[in-house]
Amino acid sequence: MTKIDNLIDRMKLAGRQTAESWLGSAEHGSRAYEGQVRAMTACLSNIILAPVITAPVLLMTFSWPHAVAGALAAMAMPVAAAGLLGATGSPKAAGRAALAGVAAALSVLAAFTGGLASPFLPLLALLPLEAALQSRKLSELMLGLLAAASALVAIAAVDLAGNAAAVPAGAASAAGLAFVFYVFVRGLALVAERTAPSQPEVTSVAARQNETPAGLEVTDVLDRLPGLLTLHNVRGDVTRIAGADQAEFTGKIGDVSGKGFINRIHVADRIAFLDAIDSLRRGHARSQVELRFDCPGEASQFVHVAVSLAAERDADGSFAGCVAQTRDVSAEVADHDRATAVAREAESSNDSKTRFLAAVSHELRTPLNAIIGFSDILAREMFGKFSDERQREYVGLIHQSGQHLLSLVNTMLDMSKIEAGRYEVFVEAFPIADVIDNCDAMLRLQASNRGVTLTRRLVRGAQTEVVADKSAVQQILINLVGNAIKFTEAGGVVNVDAAIRDGQLELVVSDTGIGICADKLACIGEPFVQAQDELGRHYEGTGLGLSLVKGLVDLHGGSFAIESREGEGTIVTISLPADGSGANPQSDENAAEAAVVFPPVLPKAARKSASNLAQIDEKTRNEDYAETARIA
């Protein structure tokens, strides 16, 4: 049955396409156009049916040359009706012309088979019956009766004039065969009409506005809904069309009835649509899919649409089809593409900035190391004593400025590596109290020089070991405490609290300094952002300190929070997993990529030795951190 159904569908589609080509550029989506298509399709199908039906009947009555001539004449009538329909565009005129032609043909047939005694004479009763079945209007029934009566009068005139031929030997059998053929074809047509899905209703909203409210009801509601609404059968073929945008869709992509909907989906997207229908068949109530329709002749090659499907089921729950609402999302797709392009461009610009900072910072380190080294040699007077005390002072300032700039360069390098995702923390177990002691030892003199009191408090249990990158945690704490000292006036207090709660290491640095205004608080922590206006700054620094802190906290899988009121002070709270479980988090996108590292990293043994060297130089690194906190 499936093959037969597919064959019938192909024949219908071929007939409809042929009818559309005969009709030319008519207005798609209108009631008149659909009537023309149906009438033209009937004419084209009768071109094949007419000779097939009439040839056996005529061969039983006449010789084969006359039978062939009669079959060709029967074929010519639907051709003439199709030509009239194509020329006038009026199915009513074509139907009435066909009715007149059949009446004339029956008159000639009766005249050649006995006149009023012809066994074919009862066929005239089929004229009003067929007219009534085709139009279902009383006026057409009256026209059918008039045509039958006119034919009967013509036959009687020929018979009375003595021009009627004698009844052939096989005329009665042929007449019976003609009735059998008619009943068989009409019965098949009625059965197909009752069992087949209803024909697509593509009447536009504008055409329905002139109808009475009783004729609108359900269909009018469907035509008011946005998009294109289609009812699909089990195979996905369209059996009904509605929606406020149906005319727009059919104008862009053509007719979507029958298999037209699937055939106009872009080849690459058809599997997705069939898979969406298959999910409904498997039991899902709804599904949604985004597709592309081919639209030849339009400015754009495709129409991007979003299709929402809802399953229709029989009383026993079996899949009976689906309802689809199709919306044009071409504008949304274009906006998404533009947003993606802008985001990609911004990301590329940010990467370029990061690479530039990394390159410049790296190139600055070589001459800075030379400046610091040579100034240190001069300050020790290894190659002779200074003749003037100012020379010793200037060399000391050169050395101090070089250390200051080197710390700044190191901070920029760390920020560049964090933004590029190339900064990796190495966790180890250590007492958090040791880090706080080191920070206190390095910054207490700086706090004393500014007249600031530096205090610390460790909650009971904070002396236990935590798992984190010790140098990174120390850098975090030094930056926070250094910032607090820098922005606290003489007589103020800077306090460091440490506690371990619910598996989280909490570090809180509070001060009684100048605070931060509310409109600047949201921007604190972004690179090169400072709380003071550019022209009213009273404190040195580049604004990288808190940004580096936030980056190092994120690398530990922790959280950063800041509270402040202008003139009252600031509280910064850092929370890190105490067991180091959040170290070096990776995004899903990066985790999905293959772990290919270029340039290649050193083996683990080599990295271990490098770590040992770093621990040996711990004092130098701590001094750099203290200098970074002072300049940030």
PyMOL commands that set and color helices and strands:
alter all, ss='L'
color gray80, all
select helices_A, chain A and resi 2-23+31-59+64-88+91-112+115-117+121-135+138-160+171-195+205-208+213-215+217-224+246-253+260-263+267-281+330-379+389-419+432-449+470-486+518-521+534-536+545-555+588-592+604-616+618-631
alter helices_A, ss='H'
color red, helices_A
select strands_A, chain A and resi 228-232+238-242+286-294+302-313+319-328+428-431+453-458+465-468+493-501+504-511+559-565+569-577
alter strands_A, ss='S'
color yellow, strands_A
deselect
rebuild
show_as cartoon
